[in-house]
Amino acid sequence: MNKIYYIASCDTCRKIIKSLPKGSDLVFRDIKQDPLTAEELEEMYQLSGSYEALFSKKAQLYKSMNLKDKSLTEEDYQKYILEHYTFLSRPVFVINNGVYVGGTQQNMLQVMKALANV
């Protein structure tokens, strides 16, 4: 099952969702309304190989909690992502056993290519 994890109130996520091909076979998960489970995060971790790769260092909480001044471990990244949705870098696509994190142009080209092969 191919999925997109996003936040409905995020302008970047909305723009990306609008750009997806019509009829894309994706399950949409608004992680603000329906929080990420430990199992889902573990699946993303297995595919990406790192909790840090899934972690958003752009989150306002990251700055306000002074996390940038701390030396975070993989366990810390995991804990923070599970504690608050804003720490997950968004959107996250899980497509055909591949994970695509964030909305960079290069990443979105990979997502479009992966969706074309579904």
Number of C-alpha atoms within 10 A of each C-alpha: 9 17 16 22 25 26 22 16 10 11 10 16 20 14 11 14 16 10 11 13 11 8 6 12 13 16 12 15 18 16 20 15 10 11 15 19 12 13 9 12 17 15 15 23 17 14 14 16 12 15 22 20 17 25 22 20 17 12 14 12 14 17 12 9 10 10 12 11 9 8 7 11 11 12 11 13 20 21 14 16 23 17 12 14 21 22 22 30 21 23 26 21 26 22 19 13 12 14 23 22 23 22 19 12 9 9 15 19 12 14 22 14 11 16 17 10 9 11
